Each structure stands twice: as C-alpha cells, then as structure tokens.
C-alpha cells in the first residue's frame, strides 16, 4: 500500500504541475480528443497552487512518519514509476515526435499571437 504513494506522486502531481500542458501535443500525436486525466474538478482548477501545496505537504507529512528504509523504498518506487511513465512516450516514435511537434506548434502559436498583438 505505501508504494502506491510513489505512483500517486509521480502521476497525479506531475499532471497537476504541468502534465496538462501535454494534453494538446498528445491529442495532436494521437489524433484524438485531449485525455480526460488532464482535466480536474473546477475547485482544483481555480485554486491549483494551493491545492498542489496541500497535497504535496500531506505526502511529505506522511513521509516524515516513515523510517529510512521505508522512505528509501518510496523514493526508489517513484523513480521506477517515472521511468515507466517516460517509457510510454518512447515506445512509439510517432507518439514521441507527435508530442514534440504538438509542443512546437503550441509554442509557435503563442509566439505568433504575441507578435500579432503588437
């Protein structure tokens, strides 16, 4: 059960912190609608920073109760979870390059929008 915290930390917090920025590139790469796991309840979206701080502090508070062996196990499991999540994008070159192309297009669009506003 404790190791699940590592996966929660890796996936959920990563999606809250910035993974939602991957929604458009992932959609472009797969030719689908944005994945639903990048959408959060309105209460989370409107107070994202305080919500993230609360979740992060809660995880750290629980971590302080663990002994060094259990804590190191969580850290190692989080590294493993991160490696597996990154591997998803590397398994399919189309997905990786599609995500890269989508991110590039987002950046290009933001740049062009700023230029047009001048």
VEXDREN-2710 file (C-alpha; in Angstrom, 1 decimal):
% VEXDREN-2710
k/r/px/py/pz
1/UNK/0.0/0.0/0.0
2/UNK/2.7/2.5/0.9
3/UNK/4.4/2.2/-2.5
4/UNK/1.2/3.5/-4.1
5/UNK/2.1/6.9/-2.8
6/UNK/5.1/6.9/-5.1
7/UNK/2.8/6.4/-8.1
8/UNK/0.4/9.0/-6.9
9/UNK/3.2/11.4/-6.5
10/UNK/4.6/10.7/-9.9
11/UNK/1.4/10.7/-11.9
12/UNK/-1.1/12.9/-10.2
13/UNK/1.3/15.7/-9.1
14/UNK/3.1/15.6/-12.4
15/UNK/-0.3/16.1/-14.2
16/UNK/-1.3/18.9/-11.8
17/UNK/2.1/20.7/-12.1
18/UNK/2.3/20.7/-15.8
19/UNK/1.3/17.5/-17.4
20/UNK/-1.9/19.2/-18.6
21/UNK/0.3/21.1/-21.0
22/UNK/0.9/17.8/-22.7
23/UNK/-2.8/17.4/-23.5
24/UNK/-2.7/19.3/-26.8
25/UNK/0.5/17.7/-28.1
26/UNK/-0.7/14.2/-27.1
27/UNK/-4.0/14.9/-28.8
28/UNK/-2.2/16.0/-31.9
29/UNK/0.1/13.0/-31.9
30/UNK/-2.8/10.5/-31.5
31/UNK/-5.4/12.4/-33.5
32/UNK/-7.8/12.2/-30.5
33/UNK/-9.5/14.5/-28.0
34/UNK/-7.4/15.5/-25.1
35/UNK/-7.0/12.8/-22.5
36/UNK/-9.6/13.2/-19.7
37/UNK/-7.0/12.6/-17.0
38/UNK/-5.6/16.1/-17.7
39/UNK/-8.9/17.6/-16.6
40/UNK/-9.5/18.4/-12.9
41/UNK/-12.6/19.4/-11.0
42/UNK/-13.4/23.2/-11.1
43/UNK/-12.4/23.5/-7.4
44/UNK/-8.9/22.2/-8.2
45/UNK/-8.5/24.3/-11.4
46/UNK/-9.5/27.6/-9.7
47/UNK/-7.1/27.1/-6.7
48/UNK/-4.5/24.9/-8.3
49/UNK/-1.5/26.3/-6.5
50/UNK/-3.0/26.0/-3.0
51/UNK/-4.3/22.5/-3.9
52/UNK/-0.9/21.3/-5.0
53/UNK/0.8/22.7/-1.9
54/UNK/-1.8/20.9/0.3
55/UNK/-1.3/17.6/-1.5
56/UNK/2.5/17.9/-1.5
57/UNK/2.6/18.9/2.2
58/UNK/0.3/16.0/3.1
59/UNK/2.6/13.5/1.3
60/UNK/5.7/14.9/2.9
61/UNK/4.0/14.8/6.4
62/UNK/3.2/11.1/5.9
63/UNK/6.8/10.5/4.7
64/UNK/8.2/12.1/7.9
65/UNK/6.5/9.3/9.8
66/UNK/8.4/6.6/7.9
67/UNK/11.7/5.1/8.8
68/UNK/14.6/5.5/6.5
69/UNK/14.2/2.0/4.8
70/UNK/10.5/2.7/4.0
71/UNK/11.3/6.2/2.8
72/UNK/14.1/5.0/0.5
73/UNK/11.7/2.3/-0.8
74/UNK/9.2/5.1/-1.7
75/UNK/11.9/7.1/-3.4
76/UNK/13.0/4.1/-5.5
77/UNK/9.5/3.3/-6.4
78/UNK/8.9/6.9/-7.5
79/UNK/11.9/6.7/-9.7
80/UNK/10.7/3.4/-11.2
81/UNK/7.2/4.9/-11.8
82/UNK/8.7/8.0/-13.5
83/UNK/10.8/5.7/-15.8
84/UNK/7.8/3.7/-16.8
85/UNK/5.7/6.9/-17.5
86/UNK/8.5/8.3/-19.6
87/UNK/8.8/5.0/-21.5
88/UNK/5.2/5.3/-22.7
89/UNK/6.3/8.3/-24.9
90/UNK/9.4/6.4/-26.0
91/UNK/7.7/3.2/-27.0
92/UNK/6.1/4.7/-30.1
93/UNK/8.2/7.1/-32.1
94/UNK/5.1/8.5/-33.6
95/UNK/3.8/9.5/-30.2
96/UNK/7.1/11.0/-29.1
97/UNK/7.6/13.0/-32.3
98/UNK/3.9/13.9/-32.4
99/UNK/4.1/15.2/-28.9
100/UNK/7.2/17.2/-29.8
101/UNK/5.5/18.5/-32.9
102/UNK/2.4/19.5/-30.9
103/UNK/4.5/21.3/-28.3
104/UNK/6.4/23.1/-31.0
105/UNK/3.1/24.1/-32.6
106/UNK/1.8/25.4/-29.3
107/UNK/5.0/27.5/-28.8
108/UNK/4.8/28.8/-32.4
109/UNK/1.1/29.7/-31.9
110/UNK/1.9/31.6/-28.7
111/UNK/4.8/33.5/-30.4
112/UNK/2.6/34.4/-33.4
113/UNK/-0.2/35.6/-31.1
114/UNK/2.2/37.9/-29.2
115/UNK/3.6/39.2/-32.5
116/UNK/0.1/39.9/-33.8
117/UNK/-0.9/41.7/-30.6
118/UNK/1.9/44.3/-31.1
END
